[in-house]
Amino acid sequence: METLIAHPQNEEQATALKAVMKALKIDFETEERPYNPKFVEKVLKGVNARKSGKPGRKIDLQNMWK
């Protein structure tokens, strides 16, 4: 049997998919993938710094992957 992976774009779609699978007696699993809180904090810190007028870092695209 094959495995299907769905990517609902919002909670309404996710709820509808779950309801259909339950109605058809299809076993399914759910998996949450929240962002790492430290990563979110770091990103928000940079966004807030830029909004307050602090200069950001420039990355030379030629040397970016070196």
Backbone torsions as a table, in degrees:
resi	resn	phi	psi	omega
1	MET	NA	150.0	-179.3
2	GLU	-93.4	159.8	176.8
3	THR	-105.4	133.4	178.3
4	LEU	-109.0	136.7	177.3
5	ILE	-119.5	120.2	-180.0
6	ALA	-104.2	149.5	178.6
7	HIS	-125.8	77.3	178.9
8	PRO	-62.6	143.8	-176.2
9	GLN	-91.8	-9.2	177.7
10	ASN	-157.6	174.4	-176.5
11	GLU	-65.5	-34.4	179.2
12	GLU	-61.3	-45.1	178.4
13	GLN	-64.8	-41.6	180.0
14	ALA	-62.2	-43.5	179.3
15	THR	-63.3	-42.2	179.8
16	ALA	-64.8	-43.1	178.7
17	LEU	-61.6	-43.5	179.3
18	LYS	-62.7	-41.5	-179.7
19	ALA	-63.4	-42.9	179.4
20	VAL	-64.0	-45.1	-179.1
21	MET	-65.1	-38.4	176.6
22	LYS	-65.2	-41.7	-179.7
23	ALA	-63.2	-35.0	179.6
24	LEU	-89.3	3.9	-179.9
25	LYS	56.6	43.9	176.4
26	ILE	-97.6	125.4	175.7
27	ASP	-69.4	139.4	177.2
28	PHE	-148.2	160.9	178.2
29	GLU	-123.7	149.7	173.7
30	THR	-116.6	151.3	-178.6
31	GLU	-142.5	124.1	176.3
32	GLU	-90.3	140.7	176.9
33	ARG	-131.5	68.7	179.5
34	PRO	-71.5	153.3	176.8
35	TYR	-69.0	152.1	175.2
36	ASN	-63.2	125.0	-177.2
37	PRO	-57.3	-34.6	178.7
38	LYS	-66.3	-38.6	178.1
39	PHE	-65.4	-44.4	179.5
40	VAL	-61.1	-43.9	179.7
41	GLU	-60.6	-42.3	-179.5
42	LYS	-65.3	-43.3	179.5
43	VAL	-64.1	-46.9	-179.5
44	LEU	-63.7	-34.7	177.3
45	LYS	-62.2	-43.8	178.2
46	GLY	-66.3	-41.1	178.7
47	VAL	-62.7	-45.9	-179.8
48	ASN	-65.4	-36.4	178.0
49	ALA	-63.4	-43.5	179.4
50	ARG	-65.9	-38.6	179.6
51	LYS	-65.6	-31.0	-179.3
52	SER	-84.9	2.4	174.5
53	GLY	97.5	0.7	178.8
54	LYS	-72.6	141.0	-179.8
55	PRO	-70.0	147.2	177.3
56	GLY	-94.0	-173.0	177.6
57	ARG	-94.3	139.5	173.9
58	LYS	-99.4	136.7	178.4
59	ILE	-116.2	124.1	177.1
60	ASP	-71.9	114.8	-175.7
61	LEU	-61.4	-26.9	179.5
62	GLN	-68.7	-30.8	-176.7
63	ASN	-107.4	8.4	-173.1
64	MET	-61.0	-38.7	-174.9
65	TRP	-100.0	11.9	180.0
66	LYS	-87.5	NA	NA
